[in-house]
Amino acid sequence: MVDHLLLQCVFSREVWFRSLRRLGWSQLAPTPVDSLTVWWLRSRKKVVKVRRKAFDSLCFLISRSLWLERNSRVFRGASCLPGSLVVSISDSVLLWVSAGLVDRSALLGV
């Protein structure tokens, strides 16, 4: 199930928590019983309006990264630890900021 793969499994929850914590959003980390849609809609309402686009972008990036990690495990037999995936996500966030796709001040709250 998509909710399990992207939000509920232990690996995914750790990636979400660590990624959100880096940006000061650890209180928004999903619980083991959340569904992706309900969690995302509820959480984004807790983010100040000027940072919602950045939050939405981060949610997309984390979900995509988790899906690609799942595919890597299933189809290539390769896997990484949650911390490595979080570093990769953080690097992508910096690239998105550098490219102007996400406003740095909205993402980092500065």
Phi, psi and omega per residue, in radians:
M1 nan 2.515 -3.109
V2 -1.095 -0.754 3.141
D3 -1.021 -0.717 3.131
H4 -1.148 -0.862 -3.087
L5 -1.085 -0.757 -3.011
L6 -1.644 -0.216 -3.020
L7 -2.463 -0.674 -2.928
Q8 -1.653 -0.496 -3.090
C9 -1.191 2.739 -3.052
V10 -1.011 -0.754 3.141
F11 -1.045 -0.874 -3.124
S12 -1.093 -0.746 -3.141
R13 -1.094 -0.660 3.111
E14 -1.164 -0.718 3.114
V15 -1.113 -0.784 3.107
W16 -1.038 -0.857 -3.084
F17 -1.065 -0.866 -3.110
R18 -1.103 -0.703 -3.138
S19 -1.176 -0.777 3.133
L20 -1.175 -0.640 3.133
R21 -1.088 -0.675 -3.141
R22 -1.036 -0.441 -3.104
L23 -1.896 0.196 3.100
G24 1.397 0.333 -3.118
W25 -1.993 0.472 -3.067
S26 -1.059 -0.487 3.128
Q27 -1.164 -0.230 3.137
L28 -1.642 0.020 -3.091
A29 -0.999 2.417 -3.123
P30 -1.199 2.716 3.073
T31 -1.706 2.923 -3.122
P32 -1.105 -0.282 -3.091
V33 -1.844 -0.036 -3.126
D34 -1.210 2.585 2.923
S35 -1.728 2.669 -3.039
L36 -1.028 -0.851 -3.087
T37 -1.121 -0.851 -3.115
V38 -1.118 -0.798 3.132
W39 -1.051 -0.837 -3.090
W40 -1.070 -0.841 -3.127
L41 -1.112 -0.696 3.116
R42 -1.182 -0.765 -3.083
S43 -1.190 -0.723 -3.086
R44 -1.133 -0.452 3.085
K45 -1.230 -0.384 3.112
K46 -1.480 -0.160 3.129
V47 -1.615 2.349 3.126
V48 -1.007 2.566 -2.978
K49 -0.942 -0.699 -3.089
V50 -1.203 -0.257 -3.140
R51 -1.848 -0.006 -3.070
R52 -1.142 -0.700 3.122
K53 -1.074 -0.720 3.102
A54 -1.137 -0.723 3.108
F55 -1.090 -0.792 3.118
D56 -1.059 -0.731 3.121
S57 -1.103 -0.737 3.123
L58 -1.115 -0.728 3.114
C59 -1.066 -0.740 3.090
F60 -1.081 -0.814 -3.101
L61 -1.099 -0.777 3.132
I62 -1.137 -0.790 3.133
S63 -1.048 -0.781 3.128
R64 -1.107 -0.760 -3.140
S65 -1.106 -0.723 3.106
L66 -1.132 -0.702 3.123
W67 -1.129 -0.764 3.122
L68 -1.146 -0.638 3.078
E69 -1.124 -0.740 3.088
R70 -1.041 -0.794 3.129
N71 -1.098 -0.691 3.112
S72 -1.071 -0.713 3.129
R73 -1.180 -0.777 -3.050
V74 -1.311 -0.798 -2.976
F75 -1.698 -0.346 -3.131
R76 -2.092 -0.130 -3.131
G77 1.181 0.337 -3.136
A78 -1.920 2.513 3.125
S79 -2.555 2.835 3.071
C80 -2.279 2.902 3.088
L81 -1.421 2.755 3.134
P82 -0.953 -0.724 -3.138
G83 -1.063 -0.657 3.106
S84 -1.162 -0.694 3.117
L85 -1.176 -0.656 3.103
V86 -1.100 -0.716 3.093
V87 -1.090 -0.751 3.109
S88 -1.084 -0.727 3.100
I89 -1.107 -0.773 3.121
S90 -1.064 -0.719 3.087
D91 -1.085 -0.706 3.105
S92 -1.139 -0.686 3.088
V93 -1.030 -0.796 3.123
L94 -1.083 -0.662 3.081
L95 -1.148 -0.728 3.117
W96 -1.103 -0.695 3.101
V97 -1.138 -0.801 3.140
S98 -1.067 -0.613 -3.132
A99 -1.416 -0.123 -3.140
G100 1.430 0.219 -3.136
L101 -1.351 -0.474 3.114
V102 -2.334 2.342 3.134
D103 -1.288 2.146 -3.109
R104 -1.006 -0.757 -3.105
S105 -1.163 -0.600 3.114
A106 -1.255 -0.659 -3.107
L107 -1.270 -0.762 -3.061
L108 -1.668 -0.108 3.100
G109 1.203 0.492 3.132
V110 -1.919 nan nan
